[in-house]
């Protein structure tokens, strides 16, 4: 579906996983979900927990949904390479407390 400017407003993407991607350990990269055969990505343009983490009512932090157990390691990387939090948005890796 597109809006009057031609920008896509919603869609679905199926990403095939499995095979070689499963040879990489979940903690080796930021993408922790490597034990699946396929990912379905649904996209809609409106505010959701993806764009506003305060709307997440699941009881599971958004960072766990996205990064699994890799988040603390990614926070250490952020602290080393972006200690002043120059690269910041609603879903960025936060500096460690």
TIMI-2910 file (N, C-alpha, C, CB; in pm, 1 decimal, decimal comma, always signed):
<rs>
+----------+----------+----------+----------+----------+----------+----------+----------+----------+----------+----------+----------+------+
!      n_x !      n_y !      n_z !     ca_x !     ca_y !     ca_z !      c_x !      c_y !      c_z !     cb_x !     cb_y !     cb_z ! resn !
+----------+----------+----------+----------+----------+----------+----------+----------+----------+----------+----------+----------+------+
!    +84,3 !   -116,5 !     +0,0 !     +0,0 !     +0,0 !     +0,0 !    +89,3 !   +123,3 !     +0,0 !    -96,2 !     -0,5 !   +121,2 !  Unk !
!    +52,7 !   +225,2 !    -74,5 !   +131,4 !   +347,7 !    -78,0 !    +43,3 !   +466,8 !    -43,6 !   +196,8 !   +366,8 !   -216,1 !  Unk !
!   +107,2 !   +572,9 !     +5,4 !    +32,3 !   +695,2 !    +31,9 !    +38,1 !   +785,1 !    -90,8 !    +88,1 !   +768,6 !   +156,7 !  Unk !
!    -13,0 !   +907,5 !    -79,1 !    -21,2 !   +996,2 !   -195,2 !   +115,5 !  +1039,2 !   -247,2 !   -102,1 !  +1118,4 !   -160,3 !  Unk !
!   +222,0 !  +1024,5 !   -166,6 !   +355,5 !  +1059,7 !   -214,7 !   +425,2 !   +941,3 !   -279,5 !   +440,0 !  +1112,8 !   -100,6 !  Unk !
!   +362,2 !   +824,2 !   -274,4 !   +423,0 !   +705,1 !   -331,5 !   +507,1 !   +626,5 !   -233,0 !   +506,7 !   +742,7 !   -447,7 !  Unk !
!   +516,3 !   +675,1 !   -108,0 !   +592,8 !   +603,6 !     -6,6 !   +515,0 !   +481,2 !    +39,4 !   +625,1 !   +695,7 !   +113,1 !  Unk !
!   +586,3 !   +372,1 !    +56,6 !   +520,8 !   +249,4 !   +102,6 !   +482,6 !   +264,3 !   +248,9 !   +612,8 !   +126,1 !    +82,6 !  Unk !
!   +360,7 !   +227,3 !   +282,7 !   +309,5 !   +238,9 !   +418,1 !   +304,8 !   +105,5 !   +492,4 !   +172,7 !   +299,2 !   +414,7 !  Unk !
!   +297,0 !     -4,4 !   +422,6 !   +294,4 !   -134,1 !   +488,1 !   +348,0 !   -239,3 !   +392,6 !   +151,7 !   -169,9 !   +534,8 !  Unk !
!   +387,1 !   -351,0 !   +448,7 !   +437,2 !   -458,7 !   +365,6 !   +483,3 !   -575,2 !   +450,2 !   +550,2 !   -409,8 !   +277,6 !  Unk !
!   +520,7 !   -681,2 !   +385,6 !   +571,5 !   -799,5 !   +453,3 !   +692,5 !   -850,2 !   +376,2 !   +461,8 !   -909,8 !   +465,0 !  Unk !
!   +793,1 !   -891,2 !   +448,6 !   +915,5 !   -943,3 !   +389,6 !   +943,6 !  -1079,4 !   +452,2 !  +1035,5 !   -845,0 !   +410,8 !  Unk !
!   +967,1 !  -1180,3 !   +371,8 !  +1007,3 !  -1311,9 !   +421,8 !  +1155,1 !  -1329,1 !   +395,1 !   +924,8 !  -1426,7 !   +355,2 !  Unk !
!  +1230,0 !  -1356,1 !   +500,7 !  +1374,6 !  -1370,5 !   +490,9 !  +1409,9 !  -1515,5 !   +521,4 !  +1448,5 !  -1272,5 !   +588,1 !  Unk !
!  +1470,3 !  -1582,4 !   +426,4 !  +1511,3 !  -1720,2 !   +447,5 !  +1635,6 !  -1727,9 !   +534,0 !  +1535,9 !  -1789,0 !   +314,7 !  Unk !
!  +1627,6 !  -1803,4 !   +640,5 !  +1741,3 !  -1829,5 !   +727,0 !  +1771,7 !  -1978,5 !   +717,3 !  +1712,8 !  -1785,6 !   +875,4 !  Unk !
!  +1867,3 !  -2022,3 !   +791,9 !  +1905,8 !  -2162,2 !   +785,9 !  +2035,7 !  -2175,9 !   +709,3 !  +1795,3 !  -2246,9 !   +721,2 !  Unk !
!  +2084,1 !  -2295,2 !   +697,7 !  +2208,1 !  -2318,0 !   +624,8 !  +2326,5 !  -2249,3 !   +690,0 !  +2194,0 !  -2270,6 !   +482,8 !  Unk !
!  +2404,7 !  -2178,7 !   +610,2 !  +2529,1 !  -2117,0 !   +656,8 !  +2509,7 !  -2015,2 !   +768,3 !  +2597,7 !  -2050,9 !   +542,2 !  Unk !
!  +2398,9 !  -1942,7 !   +768,0 !  +2378,2 !  -1840,5 !   +871,1 !  +2372,9 !  -1902,4 !  +1010,5 !  +2249,1 !  -1762,5 !   +843,7 !  Unk !
!  +2331,1 !  -2027,9 !  +1019,5 !  +2322,8 !  -2093,1 !  +1150,4 !  +2458,8 !  -2141,3 !  +1201,0 !  +2227,1 !  -2210,2 !  +1143,4 !  Unk !
!  +2560,0 !  -2133,4 !  +1118,7 !  +2694,2 !  -2172,1 !  +1164,7 !  +2758,0 !  -2064,8 !  +1252,4 !  +2784,4 !  -2200,6 !  +1045,3 !  Unk !
!  +2705,1 !  -1942,6 !  +1245,3 !  +2758,3 !  -1832,2 !  +1324,8 !  +2686,3 !  -1832,5 !  +1459,6 !  +2740,5 !  -1694,1 !  +1250,7 !  Unk !
!  +2763,1 !  -1825,8 !  +1565,5 !  +2705,1 !  -1827,4 !  +1700,0 !  +2618,2 !  -1703,7 !  +1723,1 !  +2816,5 !  -1834,7 !  +1806,6 !  Unk !
!  +2507,1 !  -1717,2 !  +1795,9 !  +2418,1 !  -1603,4 !  +1820,2 !  +2488,9 !  -1484,5 !  +1884,2 !  +2303,7 !  -1646,2 !  +1907,9 !  Unk !
!  +2589,5 !  -1509,4 !  +1967,7 !  +2659,3 !  -1400,9 !  +2034,7 !  +2771,5 !  -1339,6 !  +1949,8 !  +2715,9 !  -1450,7 !  +2164,7 !  Unk !
!  +2793,3 !  -1389,8 !  +1829,2 !  +2901,6 !  -1340,6 !  +1743,8 !  +2865,9 !  -1211,5 !  +1669,5 !  +2939,5 !  -1447,0 !  +1643,7 !  Unk !
!  +2738,7 !  -1181,6 !  +1654,5 !  +2695,3 !  -1060,3 !  +1585,5 !  +2578,9 !   -999,3 !  +1661,7 !  +2655,1 !  -1090,6 !  +1438,2 !  Unk !
!  +2529,6 !   -886,3 !  +1614,5 !  +2413,8 !   -822,6 !  +1678,6 !  +2285,5 !   -899,9 !  +1653,4 !  +2398,0 !   -679,5 !  +1628,8 !  Unk !
!  +2280,3 !   -980,4 !  +1548,7 !  +2159,5 !  -1056,4 !  +1514,8 !  +2161,0 !  -1188,0 !  +1591,6 !  +2150,0 !  -1082,3 !  +1360,6 !  Unk !
!  +2081,2 !  -1193,3 !  +1697,6 !  +2081,6 !  -1311,2 !  +1784,5 !  +1992,4 !  -1423,0 !  +1732,9 !  +2038,0 !  -1272,6 !  +1923,3 !  Unk !
!  +1893,0 !  -1390,5 !  +1652,4 !  +1795,2 !  -1490,1 !  +1608,1 !  +1849,9 !  -1566,4 !  +1487,4 !  +1659,7 !  -1422,5 !  +1573,0 !  Unk !
!  +1927,0 !  -1669,9 !  +1513,8 !  +1987,9 !  -1748,3 !  +1406,6 !  +1941,4 !  -1893,0 !  +1406,2 !  +2137,8 !  -1743,7 !  +1418,5 !  Unk !
!  +1845,8 !  -1926,7 !  +1491,0 !  +1802,2 !  -2065,6 !  +1502,1 !  +1665,6 !  -2087,3 !  +1437,3 !  +1797,4 !  -2107,4 !  +1648,5 !  Unk !
!  +1633,1 !  -2008,6 !  +1337,5 !  +1505,0 !  -2020,0 !  +1269,2 !  +1528,1 !  -2052,2 !  +1121,8 !  +1422,7 !  -1890,0 !  +1284,5 !  Unk !
!  +1426,4 !  -2099,0 !  +1054,9 !  +1434,6 !  -2128,6 !   +912,4 !  +1397,2 !  -2005,7 !   +830,2 !  +1343,2 !  -2246,9 !   +876,5 !  Unk !
!  +1303,6 !  -1926,2 !   +881,7 !  +1257,2 !  -1810,0 !   +808,4 !  +1211,8 !  -1703,5 !   +906,6 !  +1143,4 !  -1847,6 !   +711,7 !  Unk !
!  +1233,1 !  -1576,2 !   +870,4 !  +1181,4 !  -1463,9 !   +947,5 !  +1075,6 !  -1394,0 !   +864,2 !  +1295,3 !  -1365,2 !   +988,1 !  Unk !
!   +969,9 !  -1353,1 !   +929,8 !   +867,7 !  -1270,9 !   +865,1 !   +876,9 !  -1131,7 !   +927,0 !   +722,5 !  -1332,9 !   +882,1 !  Unk !
!   +893,9 !  -1031,8 !   +843,8 !   +903,1 !   -894,0 !   +889,1 !   +779,4 !   -821,3 !   +837,9 !  +1035,5 !   -825,1 !   +839,4 !  Unk !
!   +701,0 !   -769,4 !   +929,8 !   +582,1 !   -693,4 !   +894,3 !   +611,5 !   -546,3 !   +918,9 !   +457,3 !   -740,8 !   +975,7 !  Unk !
!   +576,6 !   -462,1 !   +823,9 !   +608,4 !   -320,0 !   +833,6 !   +481,8 !   -238,4 !   +813,6 !   +716,1 !   -279,9 !   +729,9 !  Unk !
!   +457,9 !   -149,2 !   +907,4 !   +347,4 !    -54,0 !   +895,3 !   +396,6 !    +80,6 !   +944,8 !   +221,1 !   -101,1 !   +975,5 !  Unk !
!   +351,9 !   +185,2 !   +883,8 !   +391,3 !   +318,8 !   +925,6 !   +285,2 !   +372,4 !  +1021,5 !   +409,5 !   +413,5 !   +802,6 !  Unk !
!   +310,8 !   +354,9 !  +1146,3 !   +237,5 !   +417,4 !  +1255,1 !   +319,5 !   +389,2 !  +1378,8 !    +88,5 !   +363,2 !  +1267,8 !  Unk !
!   +290,4 !   +456,8 !  +1487,8 !   +372,4 !   +435,9 !  +1606,3 !   +345,0 !   +300,2 !  +1666,0 !   +347,4 !   +544,8 !  +1709,6 !  Unk !
!   +449,0 !   +231,9 !  +1696,4 !   +442,3 !   +101,4 !  +1761,1 !   +558,2 !    +94,8 !  +1858,5 !   +447,4 !    -16,7 !  +1656,9 !  Unk !
!   +574,7 !    -17,6 !  +1925,2 !   +687,6 !    -29,0 !  +2017,1 !   +819,9 !    -21,6 !  +1941,3 !   +679,1 !   -160,1 !  +2096,6 !  Unk !
!   +819,2 !    -47,9 !  +1808,5 !   +941,1 !    -35,5 !  +1730,9 !   +988,1 !   +108,8 !  +1723,8 !   +920,1 !    -90,3 !  +1591,6 !  Unk !
!   +895,2 !   +201,5 !  +1716,0 !   +931,1 !   +342,0 !  +1705,4 !   +924,1 !   +414,2 !  +1839,1 !   +841,4 !   +410,3 !  +1606,3 !  Unk !
!   +846,0 !   +364,1 !  +1932,2 !   +830,6 !   +424,5 !  +2063,4 !   +834,7 !   +314,3 !  +2167,6 !   +698,7 !   +506,0 !  +2073,2 !  Unk !
!   +953,4 !   +287,8 !  +2223,6 !   +966,8 !   +177,7 !  +2319,7 !   +876,1 !   +190,7 !  +2441,6 !  +1109,0 !   +168,6 !  +2365,5 !  Unk !
!   +825,1 !   +310,5 !  +2471,2 !   +736,2 !   +325,4 !  +2586,6 !   +601,8 !   +256,6 !  +2563,9 !   +714,2 !   +473,1 !  +2617,1 !  Unk !
!   +570,4 !   +220,6 !  +2438,3 !   +444,7 !   +151,7 !  +2408,8 !   +455,6 !     -0,1 !  +2423,2 !   +399,2 !   +186,1 !  +2268,7 !  Unk !
!   +572,5 !    -50,2 !  +2455,7 !   +594,0 !   -193,3 !  +2472,7 !   +530,0 !   -236,6 !  +2604,5 !   +746,4 !   -228,4 !  +2469,9 !  Unk !
!   +424,4 !   -315,8 !  +2597,1 !   +356,0 !   -363,8 !  +2717,5 !   +379,4 !   -512,2 !  +2741,4 !   +207,0 !   -336,7 !  +2707,2 !  Unk !
!   +475,9 !   -570,9 !  +2672,1 !   +498,8 !   -716,0 !  +2681,2 !   +569,8 !   -756,8 !  +2809,4 !   +579,6 !   -763,0 !  +2562,5 !  Unk !
!   +634,4 !   -662,6 !  +2877,4 !   +713,5 !   -698,0 !  +2994,6 !   +855,5 !   -738,9 !  +2958,9 !   +646,4 !   -809,5 !  +3070,0 !  Unk !
!   +884,0 !   -750,3 !  +2830,4 !  +1018,4 !   -784,2 !  +2782,1 !  +1077,9 !   -658,2 !  +2720,7 !  +1015,0 !   -903,0 !  +2677,5 !  Unk !
!  +1196,2 !   -615,9 !  +2764,1 !  +1255,4 !   -494,5 !  +2707,9 !  +1272,1 !   -505,8 !  +2556,5 !  +1390,7 !   -466,2 !  +2773,6 !  Unk !
!  +1254,7 !   -393,8 !  +2485,7 !  +1269,5 !   -394,6 !  +2339,7 !  +1407,0 !   -445,3 !  +2300,3 !  +1246,5 !   -254,1 !  +2281,8 !  Unk !
!  +1508,5 !   -413,8 !  +2381,1 !  +1644,6 !   -455,8 !  +2348,1 !  +1657,7 !   -608,1 !  +2348,0 !  +1744,0 !   -394,8 !  +2446,9 !  Unk !
!  +1582,2 !   -676,4 !  +2432,7 !  +1583,6 !   -822,9 !  +2434,5 !  +1515,4 !   -877,8 !  +2309,8 !  +1514,1 !   -876,7 !  +2561,7 !  Unk !
!  +1403,9 !   -813,9 !  +2268,0 !  +1337,5 !   -856,0 !  +2144,4 !  +1433,9 !   -846,4 !  +2026,0 !  +1211,8 !   -769,8 !  +2118,2 !  Unk !
!  +1508,5 !   -738,5 !  +2018,5 !  +1595,3 !   -713,9 !  +1903,3 !  +1727,7 !   -788,5 !  +1909,9 !  +1622,3 !   -567,4 !  +1891,0 !  Unk !
!  +1791,9 !   -786,8 !  +2027,0 !  +1930,7 !   -832,1 !  +2036,1 !  +1953,6 !   -954,7 !  +2123,3 !  +2013,7 !   -722,2 !  +2087,1 !  Unk !
!  +1850,7 !  -1005,9 !  +2188,8 !  +1868,6 !  -1122,0 !  +2275,1 !  +1971,4 !  -1095,2 !  +2383,8 !  +1910,2 !  -1242,8 !  +2193,1 !  Unk !
!  +2054,5 !  -1192,9 !  +2410,3 !  +2157,1 !  -1180,0 !  +2513,8 !  +2277,0 !  -1098,0 !  +2467,9 !  +2203,6 !  -1316,9 !  +2557,4 !  Unk !
!  +2274,8 !  -1048,9 !  +2345,8 !  +2387,7 !   -972,0 !  +2292,4 !  +2389,0 !   -826,6 !  +2338,3 !  +2385,2 !   -976,3 !  +2142,2 !  Unk !
!  +2279,7 !   -777,5 !  +2396,7 !  +2268,4 !   -635,0 !  +2427,5 !  +2379,0 !   -582,6 !  +2519,6 !  +2135,1 !   -608,4 !  +2490,6 !  Unk !
!  +2412,9 !   -648,9 !  +2631,2 !  +2521,0 !   -595,9 !  +2716,1 !  +2653,3 !   -581,2 !  +2639,9 !  +2541,6 !   -687,2 !  +2837,2 !  Unk !
!  +2683,7 !   -676,5 !  +2552,8 !  +2807,6 !   -666,0 !  +2473,6 !  +2799,6 !   -546,8 !  +2379,0 !  +2833,0 !   -796,6 !  +2393,3 !  Unk !
!  +2684,0 !   -527,0 !  +2317,1 !  +2666,9 !   -413,6 !  +2226,5 !  +2675,1 !   -281,1 !  +2302,0 !  +2532,8 !   -424,1 !  +2152,8 !  Unk !
!  +2630,6 !   -278,7 !  +2426,3 !  +2644,4 !   -157,8 !  +2506,5 !  +2791,6 !   -126,8 !  +2533,6 !  +2568,0 !   -172,4 !  +2638,6 !  Unk !
!  +2871,8 !   -230,3 !  +2554,8 !  +3015,0 !   -207,8 !  +2575,0 !  +3080,5 !   -153,2 !  +2447,7 !  +3084,2 !   -338,5 !  +2618,3 !  Unk !
!  +3037,8 !   -205,5 !  +2332,5 !  +3087,6 !   -154,2 !  +2204,4 !  +3047,2 !     -7,9 !  +2188,3 !  +3033,3 !   -238,9 !  +2086,0 !  Unk !
!  +2922,2 !    +23,6 !  +2219,5 !  +2872,9 !   +161,6 !  +2211,6 !  +2956,1 !   +252,8 !  +2301,2 !  +2723,6 !   +168,7 !  +2251,8 !  Unk !
!  +2985,1 !   +209,7 !  +2422,8 !  +3063,2 !   +290,3 !  +2516,6 !  +3204,1 !   +317,2 !  +2463,7 !  +3071,1 !   +220,5 !  +2652,5 !  Unk !
!  +3259,0 !   +220,0 !  +2394,3 !  +3394,6 !   +237,8 !  +2340,5 !  +3395,9 !   +329,7 !  +2218,7 !  +3454,7 !   +102,4 !  +2303,3 !  Unk !
!  +3302,6 !   +310,5 !  +2125,0 !  +3306,5 !   +380,6 !  +1997,3 !  +3218,2 !   +505,8 !  +1990,9 !  +3265,9 !   +286,8 !  +1889,3 !  Unk !
!  +3123,5 !   +518,9 !  +2080,6 !  +3035,6 !   +636,2 !  +2081,5 !  +3006,8 !   +677,5 !  +2226,1 !  +2902,6 !   +606,4 !  +2005,4 !  Unk !
!  +3111,4 !   +707,7 !  +2303,5 !  +3092,6 !   +736,1 !  +2445,6 !  +3010,3 !   +861,6 !  +2473,5 !  +3225,6 !   +749,6 !  +2511,4 !  Unk !
!  +3000,6 !   +952,5 !  +2377,5 !  +2920,3 !  +1074,5 !  +2395,4 !  +2779,5 !  +1059,7 !  +2338,9 !  +2989,4 !  +1192,9 !  +2329,2 !  Unk !
!  +2744,7 !   +940,8 !  +2290,2 !  +2610,7 !   +910,7 !  +2239,2 !  +2571,0 !  +1003,7 !  +2124,2 !  +2508,2 !   +921,3 !  +2351,9 !  Unk !
!  +2666,3 !  +1025,1 !  +2033,1 !  +2641,4 !  +1109,7 !  +1916,5 !  +2537,5 !  +1045,3 !  +1825,2 !  +2772,1 !  +1135,2 !  +1839,0 !  Unk !
!  +2549,1 !   +915,7 !  +1804,4 !  +2456,7 !   +842,6 !  +1718,4 !  +2341,1 !   +792,6 !  +1805,2 !  +2528,7 !   +723,5 !  +1645,1 !  Unk !
!  +2234,4 !   +869,3 !  +1806,5 !  +2124,8 !   +840,4 !  +1898,1 !  +1989,6 !   +852,9 !  +1828,2 !  +2130,4 !   +934,0 !  +2018,8 !  Unk !
!  +1900,2 !   +759,6 !  +1857,0 !  +1760,6 !   +764,9 !  +1814,6 !  +1682,2 !   +677,7 !  +1913,2 !  +1742,3 !   +715,4 !  +1663,8 !  Unk !
!  +1552,9 !   +667,0 !  +1895,2 !  +1467,8 !   +598,0 !  +1993,6 !  +1507,9 !   +452,3 !  +2015,9 !  +1323,1 !   +603,6 !  +1949,1 !  Unk !
!  +1565,0 !   +387,5 !  +1915,2 !  +1598,6 !   +245,7 !  +1928,3 !  +1749,4 !   +219,5 !  +1925,9 !  +1532,2 !   +167,4 !  +1817,4 !  Unk !
!  +1828,6 !   +321,2 !  +1955,0 !  +1972,6 !   +297,9 !  +1949,9 !  +2016,5 !   +216,4 !  +2071,5 !  +2049,6 !   +432,0 !  +1943,7 !  Unk !
!  +2134,2 !   +158,5 !  +2059,4 !  +2195,5 !    +91,2 !  +2172,7 !  +2224,7 !   +200,1 !  +2276,9 !  +2327,4 !    +12,0 !  +2130,4 !  Unk !
!  +2178,7 !   +180,6 !  +2397,5 !  +2202,4 !   +280,0 !  +2502,7 !  +2334,8 !   +254,8 !  +2569,6 !  +2090,2 !   +278,2 !  +2606,5 !  Unk !
!  +2395,8 !   +362,1 !  +2617,2 !  +2519,8 !   +348,4 !  +2692,2 !  +2491,7 !   +272,0 !  +2821,9 !  +2582,5 !   +487,9 !  +2722,2 !  Unk !
!  +2589,6 !   +195,6 !  +2870,2 !  +2568,2 !   +125,0 !  +2996,8 !  +2545,1 !   +227,0 !  +3108,9 !  +2690,0 !    +32,8 !  +3030,3 !  Unk !
!  +2469,0 !   +185,9 !  +3208,6 !  +2439,0 !   +276,2 !  +3321,4 !  +2564,3 !   +306,9 !  +3401,4 !  +2332,4 !   +214,6 !  +3413,5 !  Unk !
+----------+----------+----------+----------+----------+----------+----------+----------+----------+----------+----------+----------+------+
</rs>
